[in-house]
Amino acid sequence: MGPLSSGVLATVADFRWAFVPPVVLGLAVAVACWKLVTDSKAPEGRALDWPGQITIAVGLTALLWGIIEGGDRGWGSAAIVGALALAAVALAGFVVAETRAASPMFTWTC
């Protein structure tokens, strides 16, 4: 919401107003987290989840690059299709890695 609201404000008002929404949203998120989020610190400590770290980094980087460059390079170009395919494989690998990890980055509870 921050970039969208900042873009709208920058077009209808002075560009300096574009900095207000991220600050307001950041403060709102900080207060919400302070009040609602519980500490997930394990008393015995945790190990770094290398497979999870690597797969999420590769997946999100490939996805972001593919989305950003898709308009310029063409959505059907080999580079973009390859980047989006890599993102899908890496993000699926992340889910698999997290379900098998002894100390996962994320845990899902339903």
C-alpha positions as CSV (number, residue, x, y, z in Angstrom):
1,M,0.0,0.0,0.0
2,G,2.9,2.3,0.7
3,P,4.2,2.6,-2.9
4,L,0.7,2.9,-4.3
5,S,-0.5,5.6,-1.9
6,S,2.8,7.5,-2.3
7,G,2.5,7.4,-6.1
8,V,-1.0,8.8,-5.9
9,L,0.0,11.5,-3.6
10,A,3.0,12.4,-5.7
11,T,0.8,12.9,-8.7
12,V,-2.0,15.0,-7.0
13,A,0.1,16.9,-4.4
14,D,3.6,18.0,-3.8
15,F,6.1,15.2,-4.1
16,R,7.1,15.6,-0.5
17,W,3.8,14.2,0.6
18,A,4.8,10.8,-1.0
19,F,7.0,10.2,2.1
20,V,4.1,10.4,4.5
21,P,2.3,7.1,3.8
22,P,5.3,4.9,4.4
23,V,6.0,6.5,7.7
24,V,2.4,6.2,8.8
25,L,2.2,2.6,7.7
26,G,5.5,1.8,9.3
27,L,4.4,3.2,12.6
28,A,1.1,1.3,12.4
29,V,2.8,-1.9,11.6
30,A,5.3,-1.4,14.5
31,V,2.5,-0.8,17.0
32,A,0.5,-3.8,15.7
33,C,3.6,-6.0,15.9
34,W,4.4,-4.8,19.4
35,K,0.9,-5.5,20.6
36,L,0.0,-8.7,18.7
37,V,3.2,-10.6,17.7
38,T,4.6,-13.1,20.3
39,D,8.2,-13.9,20.7
40,S,9.2,-17.0,18.8
41,K,12.7,-17.3,20.4
42,A,13.4,-20.9,21.3
43,P,15.0,-21.3,24.8
44,E,17.4,-23.9,23.5
45,G,18.5,-21.8,20.5
46,R,18.1,-22.5,16.8
47,A,20.2,-23.6,13.9
48,L,20.4,-21.7,10.7
49,D,18.1,-23.2,8.1
50,W,20.5,-23.1,5.0
51,P,18.2,-24.9,2.5
52,G,15.3,-22.6,3.5
53,Q,17.5,-19.5,3.3
54,I,18.9,-20.3,-0.1
55,T,15.7,-21.4,-1.7
56,I,13.7,-18.4,-0.5
57,A,16.5,-16.0,-1.6
58,V,16.7,-17.5,-5.0
59,G,13.0,-17.8,-5.5
60,L,12.1,-14.2,-4.4
61,T,15.1,-12.7,-6.3
62,A,14.1,-14.6,-9.5
63,L,10.4,-13.6,-9.1
64,L,11.2,-9.9,-8.5
65,W,13.6,-9.7,-11.4
66,G,11.2,-11.5,-13.7
67,I,8.4,-9.1,-12.8
68,I,10.5,-6.0,-13.0
69,E,12.1,-6.9,-16.4
70,G,9.0,-8.5,-17.9
71,G,7.6,-5.3,-19.3
72,D,10.9,-4.3,-21.0
73,R,12.1,-7.7,-22.3
74,G,8.7,-9.1,-23.1
75,W,6.8,-11.6,-21.0
76,G,7.5,-14.4,-23.5
77,S,11.2,-13.9,-23.7
78,A,13.4,-16.8,-22.7
79,A,15.0,-14.8,-19.8
80,I,11.7,-13.9,-18.2
81,V,10.1,-17.3,-18.7
82,G,13.3,-18.8,-17.3
83,A,13.4,-16.5,-14.3
84,L,9.7,-17.1,-13.5
85,A,10.2,-20.9,-13.8
86,L,13.2,-20.7,-11.6
87,A,11.2,-18.7,-9.0
88,A,8.4,-21.3,-9.1
89,V,10.9,-24.2,-8.6
90,A,12.8,-22.4,-5.9
91,L,9.7,-21.4,-4.0
92,A,8.3,-24.9,-4.2
93,G,11.7,-26.1,-3.0
94,F,11.4,-23.7,-0.1
95,V,8.1,-25.3,1.0
96,V,9.6,-28.8,0.7
97,A,12.7,-27.7,2.6
98,E,10.7,-26.1,5.4
99,T,8.4,-29.1,5.9
100,R,11.5,-31.3,6.3
101,A,13.8,-28.9,8.3
102,A,14.6,-29.6,12.0
103,S,14.6,-25.9,12.7
104,P,12.5,-24.2,9.9
105,M,12.4,-20.5,9.2
106,F,8.6,-20.6,9.1
107,T,6.1,-22.9,10.7
108,W,2.6,-23.3,9.5
109,T,-0.2,-23.9,12.0
110,C,-3.8,-24.3,11.0
